[in-house]
């Protein structure tokens, strides 16, 4: 049920999306771990007791994320073949929703994240409750890890590329880039600051969510749940074919289609209209606060 043009269009874009998702989520996880570790260092953590709880929480959070990934894959393989595309389509929409939620969560909590974590740590230290450090690390890592797992499953389901080694290689590349990015951000450069990082990746995430929504709607059309509403409205394949390496990358990153039908255009128009309204409303609320 997946056309050859869909597969060709999305191969290169999928790999870039894998690297991007790993990069963005890993930087966020490193930020939280760095805040917790720095606080423990400043607090004089005698004997490194707090660090034991910290890294135990990190390891447990990673383990839970891996288990979630295995559960998603197992469930996807266990459902009947005729319902697999529907299951994967649901995963695509969930991934898009999580991306949007993450963007607005960081806009709301990003500015106070460090203060909130340090306040929780101070309270835990005052009560000698080091298990609170474990839970903070576990929740932070499990949250980022579970989001990454769902994102990646949604991206893979949207593109249906079975090159496991290439996917793993780009995931490793994303993590290496995250380590380098985090190191640069720690230098406090005015050119590459945390603010710039979150602003740029916020835009990239919103485009990725748009691409996933279009892919999900394409699946619903092919399954017969949603009408296309029209034939092909135009054809720009002579300028930028979405089955080529460049057009495929643009399509996977943004939802671009060289020969779109009406439902695809409506989905993108409604999505960007809602995102523009939400971002404008957030800015207005922030200024009046």
C-alpha positions as CSV (number, residue, x, y, z in Angstrom):
1,X,0.0,0.0,0.0
2,X,3.0,2.3,0.0
3,X,3.8,3.6,-3.5
4,X,7.4,3.5,-4.8
5,X,7.3,7.3,-5.2
6,X,6.4,7.6,-1.5
7,X,9.4,5.4,-0.5
8,X,11.8,7.2,-2.8
9,X,10.6,10.6,-1.7
10,X,11.1,9.9,2.0
11,X,14.3,7.9,2.3
12,X,16.8,10.8,2.6
13,X,14.4,12.9,4.6
14,X,13.7,10.1,7.0
15,X,17.4,9.8,7.9
16,X,17.7,13.5,8.4
17,X,14.6,13.5,10.6
18,X,16.1,10.6,12.7
19,X,19.3,12.6,13.3
20,X,17.4,15.7,14.0
21,X,15.0,14.1,16.6
22,X,17.9,12.4,18.4
23,X,19.9,15.6,18.3
24,X,17.1,17.9,19.7
25,X,15.9,15.5,22.4
26,X,19.5,14.5,23.5
27,X,20.4,18.2,24.0
28,X,17.3,18.7,26.2
29,X,18.2,15.6,28.2
30,X,21.8,16.7,28.6
31,X,20.6,20.1,29.7
32,X,18.5,18.6,32.5
33,X,21.3,16.2,33.5
34,X,23.8,19.1,33.5
35,X,21.6,21.3,35.7
36,X,21.2,18.4,38.2
37,X,24.9,17.6,38.2
38,X,26.0,21.2,38.5
39,X,23.7,21.7,41.5
40,X,25.1,18.6,43.2
41,X,28.7,19.9,42.6
42,X,27.8,23.3,44.2
43,X,26.1,21.7,47.1
44,X,29.2,19.8,48.2
45,X,27.6,16.4,47.6
46,X,29.7,14.5,50.2
47,X,30.9,11.1,49.0
48,X,29.1,11.5,45.7
49,X,25.9,10.1,47.2
50,X,23.7,12.4,45.2
51,X,25.5,11.5,41.9
52,X,24.8,7.8,42.5
53,X,21.1,8.5,42.7
54,X,21.4,10.9,39.7
55,X,23.0,8.4,37.3
56,X,20.8,5.6,38.6
57,X,17.8,7.7,37.6
58,X,19.4,8.4,34.2
59,X,20.0,4.7,33.5
60,X,16.5,3.7,34.7
61,X,15.0,6.4,32.4
62,X,16.9,5.1,29.4
63,X,15.9,1.6,30.2
64,X,12.2,2.5,30.4
65,X,12.6,4.3,27.0
66,X,14.1,1.2,25.4
67,X,11.3,-0.9,26.8
68,X,8.7,1.5,25.4
69,X,10.4,1.2,22.0
70,X,10.4,-2.6,22.1
71,X,6.7,-2.5,23.1
72,X,5.8,-0.3,20.2
73,X,7.6,-2.5,17.7
74,X,6.2,-5.7,19.2
75,X,2.7,-4.4,19.2
76,X,3.1,-3.1,15.6
77,X,4.3,-6.5,14.4
78,X,1.6,-8.4,16.3
79,X,-1.4,-6.6,14.9
80,X,-3.0,-8.1,11.7
81,X,-1.4,-7.0,8.5
82,X,-4.5,-5.3,7.3
83,X,-4.6,-3.0,10.3
84,X,-0.8,-2.3,10.5
85,X,-1.1,0.8,8.3
86,X,-3.9,2.2,10.5
87,X,-1.7,1.5,13.7
88,X,1.3,3.2,12.1
89,X,-0.9,6.1,11.0
90,X,-2.1,6.6,14.6
91,X,1.6,6.6,15.7
92,X,2.3,9.3,13.1
93,X,-0.4,11.6,14.5
94,X,0.7,10.9,18.1
95,X,4.2,11.8,17.1
96,X,3.1,15.1,15.5
97,X,1.0,15.9,18.6
98,X,3.9,15.3,20.9
99,X,6.2,17.5,18.8
100,X,3.7,20.4,19.0
101,X,3.2,19.8,22.7
102,X,7.0,19.9,23.3
103,X,7.4,23.2,21.4
104,X,4.8,24.9,23.6
105,X,5.9,23.1,26.8
106,X,9.4,24.5,26.3
107,X,8.0,28.0,25.6
108,X,6.1,27.8,28.9
109,X,8.6,26.1,31.1
110,X,12.0,26.6,29.4
111,X,12.7,30.0,31.1
112,X,12.1,28.6,34.6
113,X,13.3,25.0,34.0
114,X,16.7,25.6,35.8
115,X,15.1,27.4,38.8
116,X,12.3,24.7,39.2
117,X,14.8,21.9,39.1
118,X,17.1,23.6,41.6
119,X,14.2,24.3,43.9
120,X,13.2,20.7,43.9
121,X,16.8,19.6,44.6
122,X,17.1,22.0,47.5
123,X,14.0,20.7,49.1
124,X,15.2,17.1,48.6
125,X,18.6,17.9,50.1
126,X,17.0,19.6,53.1
127,X,14.9,16.5,53.9
128,X,17.8,14.2,53.0
129,X,15.6,12.6,50.4
130,X,18.1,11.6,47.7
131,X,15.4,9.4,46.1
132,X,14.0,12.7,44.9
133,X,17.2,13.2,42.8
134,X,16.7,9.7,41.4
135,X,13.1,10.5,40.5
136,X,13.9,13.9,38.9
137,X,16.6,12.3,36.7
138,X,14.4,9.3,35.9
139,X,11.4,11.5,34.9
140,X,13.5,13.9,32.9
141,X,15.3,11.2,30.9
142,X,12.3,9.0,30.5
143,X,10.2,11.9,29.3
144,X,12.8,12.9,26.6
145,X,13.5,9.2,25.8
146,X,9.9,8.3,25.4
147,X,9.2,11.3,23.3
148,X,12.2,10.3,21.1
149,X,10.9,6.7,20.8
150,X,7.4,7.8,19.7
151,X,8.9,10.5,17.3
152,X,11.2,7.9,15.7
153,X,8.4,5.3,15.4
154,X,6.2,7.9,13.8
155,X,8.9,9.1,11.4
156,X,9.8,5.5,10.5
157,X,6.1,4.6,10.0
158,X,5.7,7.7,7.8
159,X,8.5,6.6,5.5
160,X,8.6,2.9,5.7
161,X,12.4,2.6,5.1
162,X,13.7,-0.7,6.3
163,X,17.4,0.2,6.3
164,X,18.1,-0.5,9.9
165,X,21.9,0.1,9.8
166,X,21.5,3.5,8.1
167,X,18.9,4.5,10.7
168,X,21.1,3.5,13.5
169,X,24.0,5.3,12.0
170,X,22.0,8.6,11.7
171,X,20.7,8.1,15.2
172,X,24.4,7.9,16.4
173,X,25.2,10.9,14.3
174,X,22.4,12.8,16.0
175,X,23.7,11.9,19.5
176,X,27.3,12.9,18.6
177,X,26.0,16.3,17.3
178,X,24.1,16.7,20.5
179,X,27.2,16.2,22.5
180,X,29.0,18.8,20.4
181,X,26.1,21.2,20.5
182,X,25.8,20.9,24.3
183,X,29.5,21.6,24.6
184,X,29.2,24.8,22.5
185,X,26.2,25.9,24.4
186,X,28.0,25.6,27.7
187,X,30.6,28.1,26.4
188,X,27.9,30.7,26.5
189,X,28.5,32.1,23.0
190,X,26.4,35.0,22.0
191,X,26.2,33.6,18.5
192,X,25.1,30.1,19.5
193,X,23.1,30.6,22.7
194,X,20.4,28.5,24.3
195,X,17.8,31.0,23.1
196,X,19.0,30.7,19.5
197,X,19.1,27.0,19.8
198,X,15.5,26.7,21.0
199,X,14.2,29.2,18.5
200,X,15.8,27.5,15.5
201,X,14.8,24.0,16.5
202,X,11.3,25.1,17.4
203,X,10.7,26.2,13.8
204,X,12.3,22.9,12.6
205,X,10.0,20.9,14.9
206,X,6.9,22.7,13.7
207,X,7.8,21.9,10.1
208,X,8.5,18.3,11.0
209,X,5.0,18.1,12.7
210,X,3.5,19.5,9.5
211,X,5.3,16.8,7.4
212,X,4.0,14.1,9.7
213,X,0.4,15.4,9.6
214,X,0.5,15.3,5.8
215,X,1.9,11.8,5.8
216,X,-0.8,10.7,8.2
217,X,-3.5,12.2,6.1
218,X,-2.0,10.6,3.0
219,X,-2.4,7.2,4.7
220,X,-6.0,8.0,5.7
221,X,-6.8,8.8,2.1
222,X,-5.2,5.6,0.8
223,X,-7.2,3.6,3.4
224,X,-10.4,5.3,2.3
225,X,-11.2,7.0,5.6
226,X,-10.7,10.6,4.2
227,X,-11.5,11.8,0.7
228,X,-8.8,13.5,-1.4
229,X,-11.5,16.2,-2.3
230,X,-9.9,16.8,-5.7
231,X,-7.4,15.6,-8.2
232,X,-3.9,17.0,-8.4
233,X,-4.2,20.8,-8.1
234,X,-0.8,21.5,-9.8
235,X,2.4,19.8,-10.7
236,X,5.8,21.4,-9.8
237,X,7.7,18.1,-10.3
238,X,9.5,19.8,-13.3
239,X,10.9,22.3,-10.8
240,X,11.3,20.3,-7.7
241,X,10.2,16.6,-7.9
242,X,9.4,15.1,-4.5
243,X,10.8,11.8,-5.6
244,X,14.3,13.1,-6.0
245,X,17.0,13.5,-3.3
246,X,16.5,17.2,-2.8
247,X,12.7,17.3,-3.2
248,X,12.4,14.1,-1.1
249,X,14.4,15.8,1.7
250,X,12.3,18.9,1.5
251,X,9.1,16.9,1.5
252,X,10.1,14.8,4.5
253,X,11.1,17.9,6.4
254,X,8.2,20.2,5.5
255,X,5.3,18.2,4.0
256,X,6.0,19.5,0.5
257,X,4.2,17.6,-2.3
258,X,4.9,18.3,-6.0
259,X,1.4,17.2,-7.0
260,X,-0.8,18.0,-4.0
261,X,-4.5,17.4,-3.8
262,X,-7.0,19.6,-1.9
263,X,-7.0,17.7,1.4
264,X,-3.2,18.1,1.7
265,X,-3.4,21.8,1.1
266,X,-6.3,22.2,3.6
267,X,-4.3,20.3,6.2
268,X,-1.3,22.5,5.8
269,X,-3.4,25.7,5.7
270,X,-5.3,24.8,8.9
271,X,-2.2,23.6,10.7
272,X,-0.1,26.7,10.0
273,X,-3.1,28.9,10.7
274,X,-3.5,27.3,14.2
275,X,0.2,27.4,14.9
276,X,0.4,31.1,13.9
277,X,-2.6,31.9,16.1
278,X,-1.1,29.9,19.1
279,X,2.3,31.5,18.8
280,X,0.9,35.0,18.5
281,X,-1.4,34.4,21.5
282,X,1.6,33.1,23.5
283,X,3.6,36.2,22.7
284,X,0.7,38.4,23.7
285,X,0.2,36.6,27.0
286,X,4.0,36.8,27.7
287,X,4.1,40.5,27.1
288,X,1.1,41.2,29.3
289,X,2.4,39.0,32.1
